[in-house]
Amino acid sequence: MIDQDGIAVSACTSLDADKKGIKLPRGLGTRHGAAIAISMKTSAIAVAVSQSSGTVRVYQQGAEVMHIEPLSRPHIWQPLRLESQEDQEEDNTPIPE
């Protein structure tokens, strides 16, 4: 849980939210049900990450407002490399104006 100042105040917490009247889409489990219920009953924005697929869903007022699928292949982070104008001229790469 993140407070209004952006500070993490709780993690790995089981929240008991009233799930009456909530239709959980097929394939989603307890954490998604809790996220939907919490966002419906409070002004909180809830984020649920699927343990099996890594899919991230964001809920607001009981509705899914964002759905993020993980990359199909792992991303390999590399150090930032800035190219100079000379590098681009040597590669015959057009220089953006």
URDAUR-V392002 format. One record per run of one state. SS is the DSSP state (A for helix, B for strand, O for the rest). FROM is the first residue (numbers start at 0). LEN is the number of residues. If there is no record, write none. Layout:
SS,FROM,LEN ; SS,FROM,LEN
This chain:
O,0,1 ; B,1,1 ; O,2,5 ; B,7,1 ; O,8,21 ; A,29,12 ; O,41,3 ; B,44,5 ; O,49,6 ; B,55,5 ; O,60,2 ; B,62,6 ; O,68,16 ; A,84,6 ; O,90,7
